[in-house]
Amino acid sequence: MIAPFHVEAAVRIFILLAISLAPVLQAELPPLRHPYVQHWKKSAFGKSHAAGVAARAAVRQLRKSPEKWGGGAAGFGKRLGAGFATHAVKTTAEHLIAAPLHEDLQYHRSEKAGVGPRLKHALASTVVTRNLKTGKRKPAAGRIGGHAAAGAVSQALLVGAGGATTAGLGLAAEAGANVAREFWPRK
């Protein structure tokens, strides 16, 4: 079990590391134009993902979960910070694992007809992906690893939260999102 620590301390450490490493990283790295980097930026910092993190924090605020963080603006801020930290770790781990394995992180709708085959495709796409070089289907190691990393972070940030539970709920939510993507009317 990971020892509990304060969210404020974790945020301070992260900010100090970011400030101290920023000049070094900017000076030594070429411009990042790799497709995974662009997808990571959108996934980690995009408006729709930020709105999702805020909505989940609001639901946790209403449910007073975790209770020790209390209510009001301070409690919501802690929930929001923990949500962004968990989301950032999930997205970063997912992309770091997927990139060298050439995993396709995009959801692709089924070309089959009928509710059953399309539902099966949406659910399977949660844990199965396509290799971008070979085109073969394979386990989605990046996606699964990202959710596992998010579970570990949530266990550290939210005392009493189970990492495996968080990872499982994250994969279940992703499966639900895939079903919505599959059956949402096409533009």
C-alpha positions in Angstrom: 0.0 0.0 0.0 1.3 3.5 -0.9 1.7 5.7 2.1 -0.8 8.6 2.2 0.4 12.1 1.7 -1.1 15.5 1.3 -2.3 16.7 -2.0 -1.0 20.2 -1.3 2.5 18.8 -0.7 2.3 16.8 -4.0 1.2 19.9 -5.9 4.0 22.0 -4.5 6.6 19.3 -5.4 5.2 19.1 -8.9 5.3 22.9 -9.3 8.8 23.1 -8.0 10.0 20.3 -10.3 8.2 21.9 -13.3 9.7 25.3 -12.7 13.2 24.0 -12.1 13.2 21.6 -15.1 11.4 23.9 -17.6 14.5 25.8 -18.8 16.5 22.6 -19.2 13.8 20.9 -21.1 13.2 23.9 -23.4 16.9 24.3 -24.1 17.6 20.7 -24.9 14.5 19.4 -26.7 13.7 20.0 -30.3 10.1 21.1 -31.2 7.8 18.2 -30.5 5.7 17.4 -33.6 5.2 13.7 -33.2 1.5 12.6 -33.7 1.5 11.1 -30.2 2.6 14.4 -28.7 -0.2 16.3 -30.4 -2.7 13.7 -29.4 -1.3 13.7 -25.8 -1.6 17.5 -25.6 -5.3 17.4 -26.7 -6.1 14.5 -24.4 -4.4 15.9 -21.4 -5.2 19.6 -21.7 -8.1 19.9 -24.2 -11.3 21.7 -23.2 -13.5 18.7 -23.3 -11.2 16.7 -21.1 -10.8 19.5 -18.6 -14.6 19.8 -18.5 -14.9 16.1 -17.8 -12.4 16.4 -14.9 -14.3 19.4 -13.5 -17.6 17.5 -13.8 -16.3 14.5 -12.0 -14.9 16.8 -9.3 -18.3 18.4 -9.0 -20.0 15.0 -8.6 -17.4 14.1 -5.9 -18.1 17.4 -4.2 -21.9 16.7 -4.1 -21.2 13.1 -2.8 -18.6 14.5 -0.3 -16.1 12.0 -1.5 -13.6 11.8 0.1 -15.2 13.1 3.2 -12.0 14.3 4.8 -11.6 17.0 2.2 -14.8 18.7 3.4 -17.0 21.1 1.4 -16.8 24.5 0.1 -14.3 26.0 -2.3 -11.3 24.4 -0.5 -12.8 20.9 -0.8 -13.7 21.4 -4.4 -10.2 22.6 -5.2 -8.7 19.5 -3.6 -11.0 17.3 -5.6 -10.3 19.2 -8.8 -6.5 19.1 -8.2 -6.6 15.3 -7.6 -8.7 14.8 -10.7 -6.3 16.8 -12.9 -3.3 14.9 -11.4 -4.9 11.5 -11.9 -6.0 12.5 -15.5 -2.6 13.8 -16.4 -0.8 10.7 -15.1 -3.3 8.4 -17.0 -2.9 10.3 -20.2 0.8 10.6 -20.0 1.4 6.9 -19.1 -1.0 5.8 -21.9 0.9 7.8 -24.5 4.3 6.8 -23.2 3.4 3.1 -23.4 1.5 3.3 -26.7 4.0 5.3 -28.7 6.9 2.8 -28.9 4.3 0.0 -29.4 2.7 1.9 -32.3 -0.7 1.6 -30.7 -3.6 3.5 -32.3 -5.2 5.5 -29.5 -8.2 6.7 -31.6 -11.6 5.1 -31.5 -12.7 3.9 -34.8 -16.4 3.1 -35.4 -17.4 -0.4 -36.6 -18.2 -0.9 -40.2 -20.6 -3.7 -39.4 -24.4 -3.4 -39.3 -26.6 -4.3 -36.3 -26.6 -3.4 -32.7 -24.9 -6.6 -31.4 -21.8 -6.5 -33.6 -21.4 -2.8 -33.1 -21.8 -3.1 -29.3 -19.2 -5.9 -29.3 -16.8 -3.8 -31.3 -17.2 -0.8 -28.9 -16.6 -2.9 -25.8 -13.7 -4.8 -27.3 -12.1 -1.5 -28.4 -11.6 -0.6 -24.8 -8.9 -3.3 -24.3 -7.9 -4.1 -27.9 -6.3 -1.7 -30.4 -4.6 -1.8 -33.7 -0.9 -1.6 -34.4 -0.3 1.4 -36.7 2.6 -0.3 -38.5 1.2 -3.8 -39.1 -2.5 -3.1 -38.9 -2.9 -6.2 -36.6 -5.2 -6.1 -33.5 -3.4 -6.4 -30.2 -4.1 -5.8 -26.5 -4.2 -2.0 -25.7 -1.2 -2.0 -23.4 -1.1 1.8 -23.3 -4.7 2.3 -22.4 -4.6 -0.4 -19.7 -1.3 0.8 -18.4 -2.7 4.4 -18.2 -5.6 3.3 -16.2 -3.4 1.3 -13.9 -1.1 4.3 -13.3 -4.2 6.5 -12.6 -5.3 3.9 -10.1 -1.9 4.1 -8.3 -2.1 7.9 -8.2 -5.6 7.9 -6.9 -4.7 5.5 -4.2 -1.9 7.8 -3.1 -4.0 11.0 -3.3 -7.3 9.6 -2.1 -6.6 7.8 1.1 -8.8 4.7 1.2 -9.3 4.6 -2.6 -8.4 1.3 -4.2 -6.0 1.6 -7.1 -7.5 -1.5 -8.8 -11.0 -0.2 -8.3 -10.0 3.2 -9.8 -8.4 1.4 -12.8 -11.4 -0.8 -13.3 -13.8 2.1 -13.1 -11.7 4.0 -15.6 -11.8 1.2 -18.1 -15.5 0.8 -17.5 -16.1 4.5 -18.1 -14.0 4.2 -21.3 -16.1 1.3 -22.4 -19.2 3.4 -21.9 -17.7 6.3 -23.8 -16.8 3.9 -26.7 -20.5 2.7 -26.8 -21.6 6.3 -26.9 -19.1 7.1 -29.7 -20.3 4.1 -31.7 -24.0 4.9 -31.5 -23.9 8.7 -31.5 -25.4 10.0 -34.7 -22.7 10.7 -37.4 -22.2 14.2 -38.5 
